Amino acid sequence: MMALHPKVIDLTLDRVWRLLEAVGNPQDHLPPVIHIAGTNGKGSTQAMIRAGLEQGGARVHAYTSPHLARFHERIRLAGDLISEPALTYVLDRCYNANGTDPITYFEITTVAALIAFVETPADYTLLEVGLGGRLDATNVIAKPALSIITPVDLDHQSYLGDTLAAIAAEKAGIIKRGVPCVVGPQHDESMDVIAGVAARLGAPLLAYGQHWHISAERNRLIYQDDHGLLDLPVPNLPGPHQVMNAGSAIAALRYLGKDEAACEAAVTRAYWPARMEKLTKGTLVDLAAPAELWLDGGHNPAAGAALAATLRTQSARPTHLICGMLNTKDIAGYLRPLAEGAESLTAVSIPGEANTIPAEDTARFATQVGLPATTATSVQDAIIAIRKTTPQARILICGSLYLAGHVIRENSQ
């Protein structure tokens, strides 16, 4: 399939429409779709919605990207990760139907996921946008049950535009005529664009700060909308930013008619790996002991700020970063918020990734923003070096979902 990938990624839906037609237009026969776009928080919001829906016994399909350790993580059929035989079957169908025509990796695998969703009974389909929204391969659903736009920020500027307004316009491309759209917290510039698109399409908005409100008070989560007030536990996913992701998830569940039990399950039962996740067992955990080992896949300035805010809520313990990033990211913008709360950064190159930033460059960016930095040839070497100097450290591996996937695989060996 990779041999079919165009030499240059050009965002278009033409290739997707062609392949969908060839395999019988599965996008027209899905269980009710909840379509989720945004810069940060899409995956966490999806995980919370799924936990809430499944609490009531619903069978839920879920599509997400990228994967961390195994491709199968992208496709969840009625609650379970797709099996190897089922994945092989739908990929073969797509490959044979596509022939030798150019198509991207994400496009052909998205069509495969839609086939799998149609052929497995379920009550809901959760679709997470891959890149942008307007021209994303998931944006082929004529009338979803609900659209969601999580916070919009700067990322993927080379594809989506270099202003918040331009990026918001791409994200707002998932809004469909007459279909309600839950909107998480936004910069004013982004909100103006989203509201304009919604008004033009007659799509009712359920927007944070206007139609629903959420806050953490005295270690409780307080949510309020036109249906009333909910007093819930704080999210089990760590970090202040998860409060707002929970708000979007609860707003979606309330619109879908779900009860308080579903909303509580959303914030207490969601699982989303490599988002400020404390690793508790495995090869790398044993290597780091007695230091704590944490993992986060955020990679843009907003994610860096969210991670820094999360660290401020943690118990007092010296934090040392192990960081690897891709050359498409704003390295300094990501690291700048973290310089205040971390003792040091050990830079690594991401194994097996052609687009990795060399460890020396990451270390140079860290030094520029005031974060003492060095390099290591591997994550293992970095852990050993930190543990030797600071046995009781909090070691946080961060900077890329691709690095997070590598760590998960290494830790499981």
N, C-alpha and C positions, 0 to 999 in steps of 0.2 A: 504493500500500500504506500509506503514511503516513496517509492519510485514514481508514483503518480503525482506527488506533491509539486505544485507550481514552484518555479525557481524563486519567484517573489510573491509574498503574501499580499493579495489584493482583496480587500474586504468586499464581498459580493455574495448575493444569494443565488445567483444563476446556476452555479454547479449543484447546489443543494436541491433546488427545485427540480432540476433535471433528474437527479438520482431518486428523489422522492417519487416522481412520476413513474420511474422505471420499476420501483418496488411496491407500487400500489397505494401511494399516498397515506402512509400510516399516521401522519400528523393529523388527519381528519377523523381519526377513530380512537383517540386516546381517552382514558378517564379524565375527569375535570382537571385542567392544568392550572397550576400556580406558577407564574413565570417571574423569576427574580433576577434583577440587574443591580448594578452599583459598583463602586470602586472597592470598598471594604465592607466586610460583614455579611456577604452573600451566603457563604457556607455555614456560618454560625446561625444565621437566621433560618436557613433551610433546615438545619439540624433541629432547631427548637420547634419549628412548625411540624416536622415529622414526629418528634416525640409527643407533641400535643395531640396530633391526629391519631397516632397509634394507641395512645392511652384509652381512647374510646373504642378501640377494636378495629379501626380502619386499616385497610391494606394500602400501603403507600409506595409508589414508585418514586425514585429519586435519581436525578442526573446531576453530576458535579464534575468539576475539573480544576486544576490538574489532579492526577492521582499522586500519592506519596510513594508507596512501595510496590503496588501492583495495579495494573490497568483496571482490574475488576472493580476497584473502589469507585469508579466513575458511574457504575450502573447498579442500582439497587432495585430488585424486582420484588414488589409486594413485601418489602422489609428485609430481604436477604440479598447479599451480593450475588451478582450473576455468576453462574457456574462456568467452568471451563468449556464443557460441551455446548452450552447455550451461547456463550460468547463466540466460540468458533463458528457456530451455525449462522449467526446473524452477520458476522464479519464476512464469511464466505458469500452469503447472499448479496451483500452490498458490493463486494469486490467483483463478483461475476456480473452483476447488473450494470456496474459502472464501466466495465471494459477497460480500455486504455485511455479514456478521457481524463484530463487533469482534474484533480480534486485534492483538497488538503486533508491531512490526518484528522483534524478536528471535525471537518465536515462529514467524512465518510463514517467516522465512529459515532457521530451524533445521529445520523440516519440509522445506523445499526441499533443504537439505544432505543430509538422510537419504534422500530420493528419489534424489539423485545418487549417493550411496554404494551404494545397493542396485543401481543400474543399471550400475555400473562394477565389474568383478571386482577383488578385493583380498584380502589375507590377514588384515589387521587394520584396525580402526577406532579412532582415538583421538578421544575426545570431551572437550572442555574445557568445564566449566560456565561459564555466563555470569555469574550472580549467585546466590550462596547455594549451593543444591544440592537441597534437599527439593522445592521448587516451581519449580525451573529447567526450562526447556523441554527441556533435554537429558536430564532424569531420567525417561525413558520406556522404558528398556531393562530388560526383566524379569529377565534374568540375564546381566550382563556377564561377561567372562572374568576381570576384575580391576577393583577400585576403588582409587583413590589419593587420599589427602588430604594436601596439602602444608601448610606451616605456616599456622595460623589466627591471625589478629590482628584488631584493630579496623578496620573499614571498612564502608561502606554501612549504618551503624547505623540509619538511618531505615527500612530494609527488613528487616534481619536481627536487630535487637536491639542493646542498648547494653552488653552484657556479653560476655566471651569465651565463657561457657557457652552463652548464647543463640545466638551466631554459630556456635559449634562444633556445636550441635544441628542447625542448618540445613545446614551442610556435611556432617554425618554422615548426612543424609537420602539420600545416594547409596548408602549401604551396603545391600546386598541379602542376603537370607537365604542363608547357606551360601557366599557369594562372598568370597574372600580380599580383604583391604584393606591396601595398603601405606600406612603412616602416617609422614610426615616429622616432624621435631622439633616439639614442641608445648609450650605452657605447661601446667602441671599441671592447671589448670582445664579447658582444652580436652581434654586427653588423657582425663580422667575421663569426660567426656561421650561421647567417641568410643568408648572402651572399653566403656561401658555399653550403647550402641546395638549394638555388635558382639556383645556377649555375649547380648543379647536375641534377636538374629537368627541366632545360631550362625555368625557370619562370622569366620573365622580372621584375626587381625591379624598383620601383618609390620611391627612398629613399630621406629623408630629408638631405639637405646639398650637395646632388649630382644632383638630378633631380628636386627638388623643394626647395624653400627657403621661409621663412616667418619671419616677425618681427613686433613688435609694434613700430610705430614712430609717435610722436606728436598726440597721441590718435587716431591713425588710424592703420589699419592692412594692411601690405604690403606683398603681395604674388606674387611670380614669378616662372614660369616654362617655358618650351619650347614653350608654347602657348602664353606667354606674361605676362604682369604685371597686377595685380588687386589691386586697392586701396579701401579698405572696412572699415566699422565700426569695432571697436574692439568687441570681443565676448561679448554677454550679460551674459554668464556664467562667474562669477567672478574668478579672479586668473590668474597670469602670465602663469601658466601651460596650461590654456585653449587656449593660442595662438598656442601652438604646436598641441594640439588636433584639433584645427580649421584647421591647415595646412594639417593634414592627411585627414580630411573630405573634404577639398577643392580639394586636389589631387585626391581623389576618385571621386568626382563629375565631375571634369574636364576629367578624364579618361572615365567616362560614357557619356561624350558629353554634359554635362549640362552647361548653360550659366552663366553670371555674376549675374543675378538675383537670380539664385539658390544658388550661393556661398554666396551672401549677406544674403539670408534667413537663410542659415546654421548658420551664426554667430549672427544673430539678433533674430531669432525665436525659437531657441532650448530651450527646458525645460528639466532639469534633476534634480530631487529633491535630497535634502540632500547632495549636493556638494557645500559647502560654500553658503548655502541658507539662506537668511534672512526671518524669519517667521514674517508675518505681521498681522495675526489674529488667534484667537483660545484661548483655555483655558489657556495654558501655557504662551502665549504672554501677556494675561491680567494679569496673576500672576506676570510676570517679570516687567511690566511697572512701571516706565518710562525707565527701562533698555532695550536695544536692545536684541533680542534673535536670535541666528544663529544656524545652524545645518550643520554638515559635517560628512559623513560616512567613510572617509579615515581611514586606519588602519595599514599601514606599514611604514617603515622609509621614503620611497620616498614620500608617501602621507603626512607624517608629515612635510617634507621639503617644499612641495608644499603649504601646509596650512600656514606655517610660512611665506613664501614669499607673500602669499595673504594678510595676516594680515598686512604686512609692507606697503601695498598699500592702506589700509583703513585709514579713518580719525582718528585723535588723540582721543582716548577714551580708558580708562583702560579695558583690556581684561581679563576676568576670565573664566577659562575652567571648564566644567563639563564633566568628562571622565569616560567611562566604556569600557573594552576591553575583548577579548577572550583569553584563555590561550594558544592558538596556535600562538600568535603574538609576535613580538619583541617589548615589551612594552617600554623599555628604548630607543630603536632606533627610535620609533615613537615620543616619548615625547622630546627627546633631542633638536631637532630644535625649538620646541615650547617654551622652557624654556626662551629663550631670549626675546620674545615678550609678554608673559603673566604675569599677576600679581600673579595669584594663580591657583591652580587646586583643585577642589572638586571631589573626586573619588566616584563612585557609582558602585554597582554590577548591571549587566544587568538583569532585571526581566525576569524570565522564561527561562533563558538560562543555561543549565547544564555546559557548558564550559566557563562560565564567570570567569574572574579573580576576586577574592574577592576585595572589595573596598580598604581594608587595604593594599593589595599587590600593587595595582595601585598607591596608595598614597606613598608607600615606594619607588617605582621606580621613581616617580616624584621628591621626595626629593633627590634621588641619582643624578639626572641630574640637580639639582639646582632650582627646581620649588617648591615654598612653597605649601604644600598640606595638605588637611584635608579630611574627609570622610563625607558622608551623607547617610541616609537610603533610599532616593528616589531622583529622579530628582526634584520633587516639593520642597522638603526640601532644596535642594541645591540652587535652584533659590531664595527661600525666604531668605536664609542666605546671599547670595551675594547681593541681592537687599537692604537688611537692611544696609549693610556696605557701598555699592557703588551704589546708586540709578541710576547713569548715566552710569553704566557699559555696556560693550559689553559682553554678556554672550554667550559663544560658547560651544555647546554640541557636543562632538566629540569622536572618538575612535573606532566606530564599526557601521556597517550598521544595525546590530541587535538592538543596542541602538537607532539608528535613527528611525527605524521602530516603536519601542516602543513609542518614543517621538511623532511621527506623529499621532499615535492612541490616545495617551493621550491628545494631543493638539486639536484633533477634537471632543472631548467629551463635 
